[in-house]
Amino acid sequence: MPQREVIRTPRDELQFEFVWPDASRTTEAFGPAYGHLTVGLKGHPVWPPTTPQRDGIAGSWVELLEHLSTYWRYLMVEQGYPFHVRPGKPSQLDGELSSRWENVPESALSAEEEEAYAFELSHNLAEASPGSLRPDLWFVRDGGVFIVEAQTGPRTIVEYLASNEVRTLLTRVGDAIAVRLESAADHRSEQAKRAWSNHESVGLDVLAPIATGLSESYLREACGAAPIEEVFDDVQSSWAGENVFLDVTYRCKGLMPPQTLRAVLSQVRGMHSEISKELRIHGEAAFRELASRESALPRPYQQGRALANWLRENLNNPSGRVEPEQLLLNWGVPVSMQDLATRWLDAVAVWAHGRQPMILCNSSDKHRKNEGARRATLAHEVCHLLIDRYVSLPLSAVVGGAMEQSSEKRANAFAAEFLCPRREAGAEFRRERNVGNAVRQLTVRFGVSKELASMQLANSGEVNDFSGQAELESLGPPGATYPWKR
């Protein structure tokens, strides 16, 4: 009888099923790793892309093992997309790159195209079988989450899976193929077994540039005279994909000087306490609240607003001014001002591996001279600490850095609604009957910038006349999207 081997994630979102033949003449003809493979995502067939044949796609799966061995370090450790473009899902990468390349000099275009192709080779398992017509099966990591996308005919399926679950599943897939090769003595099988046995035997000097997307020269300068392990090794993680120091470095995108990065990482290394009971309780409750309402509130900004109002109710402060910094301190989260030597990054927050969370707020002119900007940054981080430790599972968050789009949109909407609720902005306008006066009152009453107050008043739906809307646009942030222009 053929041997069936099913490998799946804990909740069955992703499944690989091998059917290995028991006839020795079959393996003699096609190789010891010959068999049939079926892959499914969220209950939908991926390989093959229609209703599965009884035994799936036939093939010599040594090529899949070779592919995993060759690209494992990129598949597992590399984050995001080439050149920090931000497609909504992997299949939209080509469109984002095409837009980028419209402004790239011809002299640089060839190198960028090669890098983009290398990325697809590493992260699309359909590339494991050159010349085949297998549907795409993408794996792209963002912090502690993999975006898994499959194309099955006209349907695109996207699932977000914990990185440790994906790593475990693909390790078991590789192991299952390697077991088939145990008794094989041909040259290809021997090479494949040797490569798989060493697929994670890679040092930080190799993994750091892959995990951070930064040059070796930048990373060497960040280390100074210290060895790379002293600066980047994370003793609390078992593999580089959960290394908080590499994650922070990736999210900072090289926007701060290397020596400043070294100082930031040193502060992170000094945090050893556990997450406070207060933050744990609020985080678990916020996660349950979001889970209960996510289907009714699919858009990130809707989720952010709902969570902000939920938190205000839980703090018994539905309408008054809130103090995000005091709230963070009550939750055992230290906040310190730090010169990040850049105007592009607003704050760095870290909470990985049960460490006491910490927030480093950039002491740039933006935060030193503008109370509203600093309060908005801290409120933004409150959302990350409440939700994203559970939902998107990153190891850190950098405001202004490389963060997944939906979590940033949710945190931005949360910060605005938490600091200055729309209903309060609308009520202020009804009292004043003047846009400029209402915005000024809101900035004083809630301690926010005129830009944030203007957007919350616009989103309240109270300003319906053309002149008032035009005034709000002049006071609001440049390039913002207003309700009457959607």
Secondary structure as UniProt FT lines:
FT   STRAND          3..8
FT   TURN            10..11
FT   STRAND          14..20
FT   HELIX           24..30
FT   TURN            32..33
FT   STRAND          34..41
FT   TURN            42..43
FT   STRAND          44..47
FT   TURN            54..55
FT   STRAND          57..60
FT   HELIX           62..77
FT   HELIX           82..84
FT   HELIX           90..92
FT   HELIX           93..101
FT   TURN            102..103
FT   HELIX           106..123
FT   HELIX           125..128
FT   TURN            130..131
FT   STRAND          137..142
FT   TURN            143..144
FT   STRAND          145..152
FT   TURN            153..154
FT   STRAND          155..162
FT   HELIX           163..180
FT   TURN            181..183
FT   HELIX           187..197
FT   TURN            198..200
FT   HELIX           204..212
FT   HELIX           216..223
FT   TURN            224..225
FT   HELIX           228..232
FT   TURN            235..236
FT   HELIX           240..242
FT   HELIX           244..252
FT   TURN            253..254
FT   HELIX           258..269
FT   HELIX           277..293
FT   TURN            294..296
FT   HELIX           300..314
FT   TURN            315..316
FT   HELIX           324..330
FT   TURN            331..332
FT   STRAND          335..338
FT   STRAND          347..350
FT   HELIX           352..354
FT   STRAND          358..362
FT   HELIX           365..368
FT   HELIX           371..383
FT   HELIX           384..388
FT   TURN            389..392
FT   STRAND          396..399
FT   HELIX           405..419
FT   HELIX           422..432
FT   HELIX           435..446
FT   HELIX           450..460
FT   HELIX           466..475
FT   TURN            478..479
FT   HELIX           483..485
//
